[in-house]
Amino acid sequence: MNTGIDIIVVTYNSEKWIDGLIKSIENSHYNHKNIHLTFVDNASSDNTVLCLKEKQVNHSFGSFNIIPLSENVGFGAANNIGVEKTNQPYVFFLNVDTELLPDTLSELAKEIENSDSSVALWECRQFPYEHPKLYNPVNLETSWSSAAACVVKRECFNEVGGFDEKIFMYAEDVDLSWRLRANGYKLKYVPQCVVYHYTYKNAGEVKPNQFYNSTFNNLMLRYKFGSFKDIVNGYFLYNTLFSVNGPAANHKRILINNLLKSFFIGIKFRKWYRKNKHLNFKPTFRGWDYELTRDGAFFVNEKPRKSPLVSVIVRTCGRPNVLREALKSIENQTYKNIQVVIVEDGPDISKEMIEKEFSHLNYIYYATIEKVGRCKVGNIALSLAKGEYFNFLDDDDVFYADHVEVLVNALINNPHYQAAYSLAFETPIKVKSLNPYVYEELFHNVQYRQKFNKLLLLHQNYFPIQTVLFSRELYEKFGGFDVNLEVLEDWDLWIRYASHSNFLFVEKLTSIYRVPADKNLSYERQQKLDKYLSIVRKKHENTVLELAVGDLREDVENLLQRTSIIYKFKNMDFRTFLFKVKNKIYKWLRSK
């Protein structure tokens, strides 16, 4: 794409951010004549406008406009003014406390050019703190997008009426996203396009404006998009705020004022719902959030300073439509120095699909022709891998786009570790069709949030296979899979590796592993797991661990904390809890 783009930035007492933002845009690899800057100032009382005027002199961009307002009209309304005064086909909404990387705009342009006409919005990935909301790791679609750094098609933005000016600030981006989706458009997350956003001084910071505006606007969005039940639930949720210590001294007074005005303002928001019922849009309210969130909201993200080759090892078995999703998630990785090693157990059924759709990947494909079993397949793949680091990905599992980047960076920054593991969603699925591959995800649950503990690892596996990135050196010293195991071969591998080294725990969620939701399939799977649990434990009865006294004490203390029932169900939502209880009961009944 070699077309013009309007960058619209709303300012309010923002003089300290101006220099960094404009310099980052000046350093962009994108043609400067196609960049059009518009700053809309919400009546700043500092030197923001003066700073902008200084930068306006001798600028190198297609245009540089400053629109000073006489009053603070809010974030959404100011952006709307910026859109009205500009005319490029794409509008990049950018917070003033951000900085672009040199390739941000050029990568965005590529993504926009390669997107189909149904995509109306492209959202950048934020550093140092990535927005933790869920997105689809296969097609990169998202249910709502942050307006801190996103590009919108002008025609689509105008079609849905721009930002809702009744929302002063916070949640105006959710509202815009939902109206775009209600009108049939898609929103896409573009993790390759990084924007540094300095929104928090400290991890976990609670800003008063954010707290009170976002909670109030959550109520308003329930009026605008939700059912009567959503609105009632919103008020129940709002009332819980009276029992917490808020970020302002007059916390309860602010809550009461917002509560009283919510009834009158809510009626105005409800007009959209009445007018657009025919769109049948179903919003998602998850407490104060609008989507599931991934662990690691305040994990500090950064690009690795080195790029060692990583071999991603994929075992598959005659189901190319399932495999496609795993390969798409590898294709979407922000870390690019990847070799994909695909070994198929049996005939080369997936070969044609791989050659046709993924020829651009650096991959090796091998089919055993005859069935040899998952462990032999894994060992063949390990022998073909050329990387400095290895990572398994079963064909029915997927990575989030930053999975490899996060783990490589962790090991580079901690060179005394030879393996690192992150968090993952466990997702029960109901498979409706294999061709095409259609399934229903019941829920997303983090089954394990466990700091590395060698003693616990001898008792059970607590990191799913795709969560671990490990060095070639571990494989060369201690070998691959035990071919006598049908399942839990990864657990056996981790025990052997961990007996001589420590694994680094990375507290960010970067992958999904899928399990069968069907009771019969789940029962049969669990029966096999239980059988091999005893086999693996017996195999390692005489395994010698290298464990310092201090590490031993820490591991024991950690194990003691895990003995309570509360610990086992901590962070588990009711739906997940019910699913697991039902499976336990079913297993008990089948065993009688």
Residue pairs with C-beta under 8 A, 6 or more apart in sequence:
1 109
1 110
1 112
1 113
2 31
2 34
2 109
3 34
3 88
3 89
3 90
3 109
4 34
4 35
4 36
4 62
4 88
4 89
4 90
5 30
5 34
5 35
5 36
5 88
5 90
5 91
5 92
5 105
5 109
5 151
6 36
6 38
6 82
6 83
6 86
6 87
6 88
6 90
6 91
6 92
6 154
7 25
7 35
7 36
7 37
7 38
7 92
7 94
8 38
8 40
8 79
8 82
8 83
8 86
8 91
8 92
8 93
8 94
9 21
9 37
9 38
9 39
9 40
9 82
9 94
9 95
9 96
10 39
10 40
10 41
10 42
10 75
10 78
10 79
10 82
10 95
10 96
11 18
11 39
11 40
11 41
11 42
11 44
11 48
11 52
11 96
12 41
12 42
12 43
12 44
12 48
12 72
13 44
13 45
13 46
13 48
14 44
14 46
14 48
14 96
14 97
15 44
15 46
15 47
15 48
15 50
15 51
17 96
17 97
17 98
17 198
18 48
18 51
18 52
18 55
18 96
19 51
19 55
20 99
21 94
21 96
21 97
21 98
21 99
22 37
22 55
23 99
24 98
24 99
24 100
24 101
24 196
25 35
25 37
25 61
25 100
26 32
26 60
27 100
27 102
28 35
28 100
28 102
28 104
28 105
28 106
29 102
29 103
29 105
29 106
30 105
30 106
30 109
32 60
32 61
32 62
33 61
33 62
34 62
35 61
35 62
35 105
36 61
36 62
36 63
36 64
36 65
36 86
36 88
37 59
37 61
37 63
37 64
37 65
38 63
38 65
38 66
38 67
38 82
38 85
38 86
39 52
39 65
39 66
39 67
40 67
40 69
40 78
40 79
40 81
40 82
41 48
41 49
41 52
41 66
41 67
41 68
41 69
42 69
42 71
42 72
42 73
42 74
42 78
43 68
43 69
43 70
43 71
43 72
49 66
49 68
52 66
53 66
55 64
56 64
56 66
65 85
65 86
67 81
67 82
67 85
69 78
69 81
73 81
73 165
74 165
74 167
74 168
74 169
75 147
75 163
75 168
75 169
75 172
76 162
76 163
76 164
76 165
76 167
76 168
76 169
76 172
76 176
77 163
77 165
79 93
79 147
79 162
79 163
80 162
80 163
80 165
82 91
83 91
83 154
83 157
83 158
83 162
87 154
88 154
89 153
89 154
89 155
90 112
90 151
90 152
90 153
90 154
91 151
91 152
91 153
91 154
91 157
92 105
92 108
92 149
92 150
92 151
93 147
93 148
93 149
93 150
93 151
93 152
94 148
94 149
94 195
95 147
95 148
95 149
95 197
95 199
97 197
97 198
97 199
98 148
98 149
98 195
98 196
98 197
98 198
99 195
99 196
99 198
100 195
100 196
101 194
101 195
101 196
104 124
104 193
104 194
104 195
107 190
107 192
107 193
108 122
108 124
108 151
108 190
108 193
111 122
111 188
111 190
111 192
111 193
112 122
112 151
115 122
115 188
118 184
118 185
118 186
119 185
119 186
119 187
119 188
120 152
120 153
120 156
120 157
120 180
120 185
120 186
120 187
121 145
121 150
121 151
121 152
121 153
121 156
121 177
121 180
121 185
121 187
121 188
122 150
122 151
122 187
122 188
122 190
122 193
123 142
123 145
123 146
123 149
123 150
123 187
123 188
123 189
123 190
124 149
124 150
124 190
124 193
124 194
124 195
125 189
125 190
125 191
125 192
125 193
125 194
125 195
125 334
125 401
125 402
126 146
126 148
126 149
126 194
126 195
126 196
126 197
127 194
127 195
127 196
127 197
127 301
127 302
128 196
128 300
128 301
128 302
129 197
129 199
129 200
129 203
129 297
129 298
129 299
129 300
129 301
130 296
130 299
130 301
130 402
131 146
132 293
132 294
132 295
132 296
132 297
133 142
133 143
133 144
133 289
133 290
133 291
133 292
133 293
133 294
134 142
134 143
134 291
134 292
134 293
134 294
134 444
135 141
135 142
135 143
135 189
135 400
136 142
137 329
137 332
137 398
137 399
137 400
137 401
137 512
138 325
138 328
138 329
138 332
138 398
139 328
140 188
140 189
140 190
140 191
140 332
140 401
141 186
141 187
141 188
141 189
142 187
142 188
142 189
142 291
143 177
143 181
143 187
143 284
143 290
143 291
144 173
144 174
144 177
144 178
144 187
144 290
144 291
145 173
145 177
145 187
145 189
146 173
147 163
147 172
147 173
147 176
148 173
148 195
148 197
148 199
149 195
149 197
150 173
152 176
152 180
156 180
156 183
156 185
157 176
159 183
160 176
160 179
160 180
160 182
160 183
161 179
162 176
163 172
163 175
163 176
164 172
164 175
164 176
164 224
166 220
166 265
166 268
166 269
167 175
167 217
167 220
168 213
169 209
169 213
170 209
170 210
170 213
170 214
170 217
171 213
171 214
171 217
171 218
171 220
171 221
172 217
174 221
174 290
175 221
175 224
177 187
178 221
178 225
178 281
178 283
180 187
181 187
181 281
182 276
182 279
182 281
183 279
189 401
191 332
191 334
191 401
191 402
192 334
192 401
194 303
200 298
203 298
203 300
204 298
206 247
207 247
208 246
208 247
208 248
211 246
211 247
211 248
212 246
212 248
212 254
212 255
212 258
214 288
215 238
215 241
215 258
215 288
216 258
216 262
218 234
218 237
218 285
218 288
219 231
219 234
219 235
219 238
219 262
219 266
220 262
220 265
220 266
220 269
221 269
221 283
221 285
221 290
222 230
222 231
222 233
222 234
222 285
223 231
223 266
223 267
223 269
223 270
223 273
224 269
224 270
224 272
224 273
225 272
225 273
225 281
225 283
226 234
226 273
226 283
226 285
230 283
230 285
231 266
233 285
234 285
237 287
237 288
238 255
238 259
238 262
241 255
242 252
242 255
245 251
246 252
246 254
246 255
248 254
283 290
284 290
284 291
286 292
292 444
294 400
294 423
294 425
294 508
294 509
295 423
295 446
295 449
295 507
295 508
295 509
296 423
296 507
296 508
296 509
296 510
299 406
299 506
299 507
299 508
301 402
301 406
302 409
303 405
303 409
304 335
304 405
304 408
304 409
304 412
305 412
306 412
307 335
307 336
307 337
307 408
308 337
308 387
308 388
308 389
308 408
308 412
309 337
309 338
309 339
309 386
309 387
309 388
309 389
310 335
310 337
310 338
310 339
310 387
310 388
310 389
310 390
310 391
310 404
310 408
310 469
311 338
311 339
311 340
311 341
311 385
311 386
311 387
311 389
311 390
311 391
312 330
312 338
312 339
312 340
312 341
312 390
312 391
312 392
312 393
312 404
313 341
313 343
313 378
313 381
313 382
313 385
313 390
313 391
313 392
313 393
314 323
314 326
314 327
314 330
314 340
314 341
314 342
314 343
314 381
314 392
314 393
314 394
314 395
315 343
315 345
315 374
315 377
315 378
315 381
315 392
315 394
315 395
316 322
316 323
316 326
316 342
316 343
316 344
316 345
316 350
316 395
317 344
317 345
317 346
317 374
317 377
317 395
318 344
318 345
318 346
318 347
318 349
318 350
319 349
319 350
319 395
319 434
320 349
320 350
320 352
320 353
320 354
321 353
321 434
321 435
321 436
321 437
322 395
322 396
322 434
322 437
323 342
323 350
323 353
323 354
323 395
324 353
324 357
324 437
325 396
325 398
325 437
326 393
326 394
326 395
326 396
326 397
326 398
327 340
327 342
327 354
327 357
327 358
327 361
328 398
329 393
329 398
329 399
329 400
329 401
330 338
330 340
330 361
330 393
330 399
331 358
331 361
332 399
332 401
333 399
333 401
333 402
333 403
333 404
333 405
334 401
334 402
334 404
334 405
335 402
335 404
335 405
335 408
338 361
338 362
338 404
339 362
339 363
339 364
339 385
339 386
339 387
340 358
340 361
340 362
340 363
340 364
341 363
341 364
341 381
341 384
341 385
342 350
342 354
342 363
342 364
342 365
342 366
342 381
343 365
343 366
343 367
343 368
343 377
343 378
343 380
343 381
343 384
344 350
344 351
344 365
344 366
344 367
344 368
344 377
345 368
345 371
345 372
345 373
345 374
345 377
346 367
346 368
346 369
346 370
346 371
347 367
347 369
348 365
348 367
348 369
349 367
350 365
350 367
351 365
351 367
354 363
354 365
364 384
366 380
366 381
366 384
368 376
368 377
368 380
373 483
373 486
374 481
374 486
374 489
375 480
375 481
375 482
375 483
375 484
375 485
375 486
375 489
376 481
376 483
378 392
378 480
378 481
378 489
379 480
379 481
379 483
382 390
382 475
382 480
382 481
383 480
385 472
387 472
388 471
388 472
389 408
389 411
389 469
389 470
389 471
389 472
390 469
390 470
390 471
390 472
390 475
391 403
391 404
391 407
391 466
391 468
391 469
391 470
392 465
392 466
392 468
392 490
393 399
393 466
393 511
394 465
394 466
394 513
396 514
397 464
397 465
397 466
397 511
397 512
397 513
397 514
398 511
398 512
399 466
399 510
399 511
400 509
400 510
400 511
400 512
402 510
403 422
403 510
403 511
404 469
406 422
406 506
406 508
406 510
407 420
407 421
407 422
407 469
407 506
407 510
408 469
410 417
410 420
410 504
410 506
411 417
411 418
411 419
411 420
411 469
411 471
411 504
414 420
414 504
417 501
417 502
417 503
417 504
418 470
418 471
418 473
418 474
418 497
418 501
419 468
419 469
419 470
419 471
419 474
419 497
419 498
419 501
419 503
419 504
420 468
420 469
420 470
420 503
420 504
420 505
420 506
421 452
421 463
421 467
421 468
421 469
421 503
421 504
421 505
421 506
422 467
422 506
422 507
422 508
422 509
422 510
422 511
423 446
423 448
423 449
423 467
423 506
423 507
423 508
423 509
423 510
424 446
424 447
424 448
424 464
424 466
424 467
424 509
424 510
424 511
424 512
424 513
425 444
425 445
425 446
425 509
425 511
425 512
425 513
426 444
426 445
426 446
426 447
426 464
426 513
426 515
427 441
427 442
427 443
427 444
427 445
427 512
427 513
427 514
427 515
428 441
428 442
428 443
428 514
428 515
428 516
428 517
428 522
428 579
429 439
429 440
429 441
429 442
429 514
429 515
429 516
429 517
430 439
430 440
430 442
430 517
430 518
431 437
431 438
431 439
431 516
432 438
432 439
432 440
440 517
442 517
442 575
442 579
443 573
443 575
443 576
443 579
444 512
445 572
445 573
445 576
446 509
446 571
448 462
448 463
448 464
449 507
449 571
450 456
450 462
450 463
450 505
451 505
451 558
452 498
452 502
452 503
452 504
452 505
453 462
453 555
453 558
453 559
454 498
454 499
454 502
454 545
454 547
454 551
454 555
455 547
455 552
455 555
455 556
455 559
456 462
456 555
456 558
456 559
456 562
457 494
457 495
457 498
458 495
458 537
458 540
458 543
458 545
459 537
460 491
460 533
461 488
461 490
461 491
461 494
463 494
463 503
464 490
464 511
464 513
465 490
465 513
466 511
466 513
467 510
467 511
468 490
468 494
468 503
470 497
474 497
474 501
477 500
478 496
478 497
478 500
479 496
480 493
481 489
481 490
481 492
481 493
482 489
482 492
482 493
482 539
485 492
485 532
485 535
485 536
486 528
486 532
487 528
487 529
487 532
488 529
488 532
488 533
488 535
488 536
491 536
492 536
492 539
492 540
494 503
495 536
495 540
495 543
496 543
497 503
499 543
499 544
499 545
499 546
500 546
502 551
515 522
515 525
516 522
516 525
517 579
519 582
519 583
519 586
522 583
522 586
523 583
523 586
523 587
523 590
526 583
526 587
547 555
561 567
562 568
569 577
572 580
